[in-house]
Amino acid sequence: MKRNDLAIHGGKPSCNRMPPRMLPGGNSIGKEEEDAVIDVVRRKRLFRFYGATDGPSRVAEFERAFCQYMDVPYAISVNTGTSSLMCGLAGIGLEPGDEVIVPAYTWISSPAAVAIMGGIPIIAEVDETLTLDPADVAGKITPRTKAIMVVHMRGASARMDELLALAREHHLYLVEDTAQSCGASYKGKKLGTMGDVGCFSLQFQKIITCGDGGVTICSNVDTFKRCIMLHDVVAGTREGFPRLAPDDLRPAMNLRMPELSGAVALVQLGRLDGLLTGMRQRKQAMKNGMRDALQSAGGSFRSIVDEKGDASIALIFFLPSIDQTDFAVKALRAENIDATFLYRPDCVDNHVYAHWRAILNKQTWTDRGGPWRWGEPVEYSRDMCPSSLDLLSRAVHIDVNPLLSMEEIDQIVAGLDKVLNAL
Ligand SMILES: *Cc1c(COP(=O)(O)O)cnc(C)c1O
């Protein structure tokens, strides 16, 4: 393949169009969501615990359906994924000064939720799975560690066997941030169901969505009571939850999910398996089609610990050098393939710890140190996780958009072939 066949050098682009925005659930919104919302409005039932008329709560129905889908006994719906993490951390009984290990690659909400709840985020390396590196986690456990926050990034599971074993060995809680991997699994178990709590987001970019929303799931009733107590200042007086004693209440927040959102979330949950099937088929075709070219270019796919369980929202591969990654992303974009970098030092992206200024600078509401004044001194720096930065800066990310036809997937494969062969 000659370099001048590349679209970046004036050749014809492999793909006829840039794909539509990657919004799997968002793009699938249809008549069912519309009807569900209209029904809530007509019934004047916009609040979870009562309406202007009698009738069922869609939020409660969504929770029952979510429990069934995940095969867990307890779920509480909240207003965002960040709130679902805060409820999960309340669920495990996080206290001021407790350390929680978080990965270097995750949306800033993960460490922010820890700090908001009074904990101290400890940042650990990710490996070529782009999820927590168990060896680095082991080295960062101290007597103050309360929990490991596992984040299943970009649709795929973390190394759960190793991380669960570490948690057991050191008597730590395991919090699963499943915001980006709803419906994915690990060895037949749904992500979010293996830790002490599983936290999900229904924000508009996630696999299924109600615009903004979240869910926290767990299997232990006492954990669940703490989750629901954080989510509603008077949770103990509400119907439909495990009984709370009057003395059991804590000062809390109001993080409730609105009925309009619950109605949409319930319909979207019904779309989840169909979306996953569509994305899995497309990702497999892309991987099979580009495998040889990637190998010839000296690159490798992101390690996926359970291929069958991968939600398949994204295809990520590593190239040998940053220069090649730079060139590949630009050349792929010229082919109308929506390739992106995962890390550039000068391009702010709050998925990478080096850009988490609020955390690295220990910013709080006063200058007295916030959660950091409670624990042992912790130091952060932009280069504290060098292998994560190395991997992320050599990564090329391509959305696996369920709206692309299989013909368009073939065009993407042709474009990948062209660019990888030119490296
Ligand atoms: C989106 C996301 C969150 C936060 O969810 P919101 O609904 O936006 O609050 C947390 N963690 C990860 C990994 C996410 O991708």
The ligand as a Tripos MOL2 file, in Angstrom:
@<TRIPOS>MOLECULE
LIG
   15    15     1     0     0
SMALL
NO_CHARGES

@<TRIPOS>ATOM
      1 C1        -20.0060    8.7100   33.4360 C.3       1 LIG1
      2 C2        -19.1640    8.1280   34.4860 C.ar      1 LIG1
      3 C3        -19.3860    8.3900   35.8500 C.ar      1 LIG1
      4 C4        -20.3480    9.4300   36.3400 C.3       1 LIG1
      5 O1        -21.6290    9.3320   35.8800 O.3       1 LIG1
      6 P1        -22.5470   10.6500   35.8070 P.3       1 LIG1
      7 O2        -23.9000   10.0990   35.5130 O.co2     1 LIG1
      8 O3        -22.0220   11.4910   34.6910 O.co2     1 LIG1
      9 O4        -22.4790   11.3330   37.1110 O.co2     1 LIG1
     10 C5        -18.6060    7.7310   36.7770 C.ar      1 LIG1
     11 N1        -17.6460    6.8730   36.4090 N.ar      1 LIG1
     12 C6        -17.3910    6.6080   35.1160 C.ar      1 LIG1
     13 C7        -16.3320    5.6030   34.7770 C.3       1 LIG1
     14 C8        -18.1240    7.2340   34.1120 C.ar      1 LIG1
     15 O5        -17.8310    6.9840   32.8370 O.3       1 LIG1
@<TRIPOS>BOND
     1     1     2 1
     2     2     3 ar
     3     2    14 ar
     4     3     4 1
     5     3    10 ar
     6     4     5 1
     7     5     6 1
     8     6     7 2
     9     6     8 1
    10     6     9 1
    11    10    11 ar
    12    11    12 ar
    13    12    13 1
    14    12    14 ar
    15    14    15 1
@<TRIPOS>SUBSTRUCTURE
     1 LIG1         1 GROUP 0 **** ****
